Amino acid sequence: MDKLRIRKAEEADLQDIVRLWKRNIRTINTASDIADLFYPFKKYYLVAVCTDADAGTANKGRFKGRGRERIIGFVGGAIRKGQGHISGIAVDREYRKNGIGNQLLNMVGAEFLTDGFKQITLEARKSNRNAIRFYKKNGYKKLYDIKGYYADGEDAIVYEKKIRI
């Protein structure tokens, strides 16, 4: 992997966020649904950007001297019930197991903490063992199940993490 950095998402990133969301998260959310979450909670949307070393013509001069940027991961946060909430997080398969997801969770957690929130919640599909393992490893604790939460009828597990300085 070339240079990696995490930065705040911009409106120009929305198409790539939608692509990542739909490719990596089993969902019926449309691009419009994702945009509806993005705009009011933009502050809590972060992207993991891989910059290719080759600064050739691939970027059409958009990133002078920085190479070509590719969004390889994102986290989308929101405020729900007076606390931070992770609406979606994904890292492209070929970049997983490199700590990118951990960095995204930590950075959005820091944003929530800065704004005075003490907890973060999220839902995971009951069948998604990799996600469950990932969240537990990152300090999330199971709160309860929601029967039939997903459009296909699958149950969700709600997790919570207490955050502090």
C-alpha positions in Angstrom: 0.0 0.0 0.0 1.2 3.5 -0.8 0.6 6.5 1.5 -2.5 6.3 3.7 -4.2 9.1 5.5 -7.5 9.7 7.2 -9.3 12.9 6.5 -12.7 14.5 6.7 -15.0 13.5 3.9 -16.0 16.2 1.3 -19.0 16.4 -0.9 -16.8 15.3 -3.8 -16.2 12.0 -1.9 -19.9 11.1 -1.7 -19.9 8.9 -4.9 -16.9 6.9 -3.6 -18.6 6.6 -0.1 -21.7 5.2 -1.7 -19.7 2.8 -3.8 -17.8 1.5 -0.7 -21.0 1.4 1.3 -22.9 -0.7 -1.3 -20.0 -2.9 -2.1 -19.1 -3.8 1.5 -22.3 -3.4 3.5 -25.3 -5.6 2.9 -28.0 -3.0 2.7 -30.9 -1.7 0.7 -29.8 1.9 1.3 -29.8 3.9 -1.9 -27.4 6.6 -2.9 -30.0 9.1 -1.9 -30.4 7.5 1.6 -26.7 7.7 2.1 -26.6 11.3 1.0 -29.4 12.1 3.4 -27.2 10.9 6.2 -24.1 12.5 4.9 -25.2 16.1 4.7 -26.5 16.7 8.2 -23.7 14.7 9.8 -20.8 15.5 7.5 -18.6 16.4 10.4 -18.6 12.7 11.4 -17.8 11.3 8.0 -14.2 10.4 7.5 -12.4 8.7 4.6 -9.3 6.6 4.4 -7.4 7.8 1.3 -4.6 5.8 -0.4 -2.3 8.1 -2.4 -0.5 6.3 -5.3 3.2 7.3 -5.5 2.7 7.9 -9.3 1.6 11.5 -9.7 1.2 11.1 -13.4 -1.7 12.1 -15.5 -4.2 9.8 -13.7 -5.5 12.6 -11.5 -5.7 15.2 -14.3 -3.8 17.7 -12.1 -6.4 17.6 -9.3 -3.8 16.5 -6.7 -0.7 18.2 -7.9 2.4 16.6 -6.4 0.3 14.2 -4.2 -0.3 11.4 -6.6 -3.7 9.9 -7.3 -6.0 9.6 -4.3 -8.3 6.6 -3.9 -10.8 6.3 -1.2 -10.4 2.8 0.3 -12.5 3.2 3.5 -14.9 5.4 5.3 -16.8 5.7 8.5 -20.2 7.5 8.6 -21.2 8.8 12.0 -24.4 10.5 13.2 -26.1 11.7 16.4 -28.9 9.3 17.6 -30.7 9.5 20.9 -28.3 12.1 22.2 -25.1 10.0 21.6 -22.7 9.3 18.8 -23.7 6.6 16.4 -21.9 4.7 13.6 -24.2 4.5 10.6 -21.7 2.7 8.5 -18.1 1.7 8.2 -16.3 -0.1 5.5 -12.8 -0.8 4.2 -12.2 -2.4 0.8 -11.4 -6.1 1.1 -7.9 -5.8 -0.2 -7.0 -3.2 2.5 -8.5 -4.9 5.5 -6.4 -6.2 8.4 -4.1 -3.1 8.1 -5.6 -1.1 11.0 -7.6 1.2 8.8 -10.9 0.4 10.3 -9.4 0.9 13.8 -8.1 4.3 12.8 -11.5 5.3 11.3 -13.3 4.3 14.5 -10.8 6.0 16.7 -10.9 9.3 14.8 -14.7 9.4 14.6 -14.7 8.6 18.3 -12.4 11.6 19.0 -14.9 13.8 17.0 -17.8 12.6 19.1 -15.8 13.1 22.3 -14.8 16.7 21.3 -18.5 17.4 20.9 -19.2 16.2 24.4 -20.7 12.7 23.6 -19.7 9.9 26.0 -21.0 6.9 24.1 -21.1 5.5 20.6 -23.6 3.0 19.4 -23.9 0.9 16.3 -25.7 -2.1 14.9 -24.2 -5.2 13.4 -25.9 -8.1 11.6 -26.2 -11.1 13.9 -24.6 -13.2 11.1 -21.6 -10.9 10.6 -19.0 -12.6 12.8 -16.1 -10.6 11.4 -17.8 -7.3 12.2 -18.8 -8.5 15.7 -15.2 -9.6 16.4 -13.9 -6.2 15.1 -16.3 -4.2 17.2 -15.5 -6.2 20.4 -11.8 -5.9 19.7 -12.4 -2.1 19.6 -14.1 -2.0 23.0 -17.8 -2.2 22.0 -20.1 -4.1 24.3 -23.3 -5.8 23.3 -26.4 -4.0 24.6 -29.4 -6.0 23.1 -30.8 -7.6 19.9 -33.4 -6.1 17.6 -35.5 -8.7 15.9 -36.0 -8.2 12.1 -34.0 -4.9 12.1 -32.7 -5.3 8.5 -34.9 -5.2 5.4 -34.3 -8.9 4.7 -35.6 -9.8 8.2 -32.2 -10.4 9.8 -31.7 -9.4 13.5 -29.3 -6.8 14.6 -27.1 -6.6 17.6 -26.8 -3.2 19.2 -23.3 -2.4 20.6 -22.1 0.5 22.6 -18.7 1.9 23.6 -18.1 4.4 26.4 -15.6 7.0 25.3 -13.3 9.2 27.4 -10.1 11.2 27.1 
